[in-house]
């Protein structure tokens, strides 16, 4: 059986992931409200936050943000975040409007 201190530490390891998921939840809400550009921009921002957190936190503290090695995770999160932000800011006059 695990001690309460160990359980608390395991829960705290997931705070960075929960922060990113909270941003994605807010983005989903904005998209659901037909503000798809804002939602996409928030998702891109969430991925950049994930890249920063993965870059500065040790693997044991990064929780579920740690998938592969640190360089691969940071480049993947940052690259996808920049791509989504680029798309959110450059697509105009699409079927979804502004």
C-alpha positions as CSV (number, residue, x, y, z in Angstrom):
1,X,0.0,0.0,0.0
2,X,1.3,3.5,-0.9
3,X,1.7,6.2,1.7
4,X,-0.4,9.4,1.4
5,X,2.9,11.3,0.8
6,X,3.7,9.1,-2.2
7,X,0.1,9.5,-3.6
8,X,0.3,13.3,-3.3
9,X,3.7,13.3,-5.1
10,X,2.2,11.2,-7.9
11,X,-0.7,13.5,-8.2
12,X,1.5,16.6,-8.3
13,X,3.5,15.1,-11.2
14,X,0.4,15.4,-13.3
15,X,-0.2,19.1,-12.7
16,X,1.6,20.2,-15.8
17,X,-0.5,17.9,-17.9
18,X,-3.7,19.0,-16.2
19,X,-2.8,22.6,-16.9
20,X,-2.3,21.9,-20.6
21,X,-5.6,19.9,-20.7
22,X,-7.4,22.8,-19.0
23,X,-6.2,25.1,-21.8
24,X,-7.4,22.5,-24.4
25,X,-10.8,22.4,-22.6
26,X,-11.1,26.2,-22.8
27,X,-10.2,25.9,-26.5
28,X,-12.9,23.3,-27.1
29,X,-15.4,25.6,-25.4
30,X,-14.5,28.5,-27.7
31,X,-14.7,26.2,-30.8
32,X,-18.1,25.0,-29.6
33,X,-19.2,28.6,-29.4
34,X,-18.2,29.0,-33.1
35,X,-15.0,31.0,-32.3
36,X,-12.8,28.4,-34.0
37,X,-9.9,30.7,-34.6
38,X,-9.6,31.6,-30.9
39,X,-10.0,27.9,-30.0
40,X,-7.3,26.9,-32.5
41,X,-5.0,29.7,-31.2
42,X,-5.5,28.5,-27.6
43,X,-4.7,24.9,-28.6
44,X,-1.5,26.2,-30.3
45,X,-0.7,28.1,-27.1
46,X,-1.4,25.0,-25.0
47,X,1.1,23.1,-27.1
48,X,3.7,25.8,-26.6
49,X,3.0,25.7,-22.9
50,X,3.5,21.9,-23.0
51,X,6.8,22.5,-24.8
52,X,8.1,24.9,-22.2
53,X,7.0,22.8,-19.3
54,X,8.6,19.7,-20.9
55,X,11.8,21.6,-21.5
56,X,12.2,23.0,-18.0
57,X,10.8,20.1,-15.8
58,X,12.7,16.9,-15.2
59,X,11.1,13.9,-16.7
60,X,9.8,12.6,-13.4
61,X,8.1,15.9,-12.8
62,X,6.7,16.3,-16.3
63,X,4.2,13.5,-15.8
64,X,2.2,12.6,-18.9
65,X,3.9,15.4,-20.9
66,X,7.0,13.1,-21.0
67,X,6.4,10.8,-23.9
68,X,9.8,10.3,-25.6
69,X,13.1,12.0,-24.9
70,X,13.1,15.6,-23.8
71,X,14.4,17.0,-27.2
72,X,11.8,15.0,-29.2
73,X,9.0,16.1,-26.9
74,X,9.9,19.8,-26.9
75,X,10.4,19.9,-30.7
76,X,7.1,18.0,-31.3
77,X,5.0,20.1,-29.0
78,X,6.6,23.4,-30.2
79,X,6.5,22.5,-33.9
80,X,2.8,21.4,-33.7
81,X,1.9,24.5,-31.6
82,X,3.6,26.9,-34.1
83,X,1.9,25.1,-37.0
84,X,-1.6,25.4,-35.4
85,X,-1.0,29.0,-34.5
86,X,0.1,29.7,-38.1
87,X,-3.0,28.1,-39.5
88,X,-5.3,29.9,-37.0
89,X,-3.9,33.3,-37.9
90,X,-3.6,32.9,-41.7
91,X,-6.7,31.1,-42.8
92,X,-9.3,33.7,-43.9
93,X,-12.6,33.6,-45.7
94,X,-13.1,29.9,-45.0
95,X,-16.4,28.1,-44.6
96,X,-16.4,28.9,-40.9
97,X,-16.1,32.7,-41.3
98,X,-14.4,34.9,-38.8
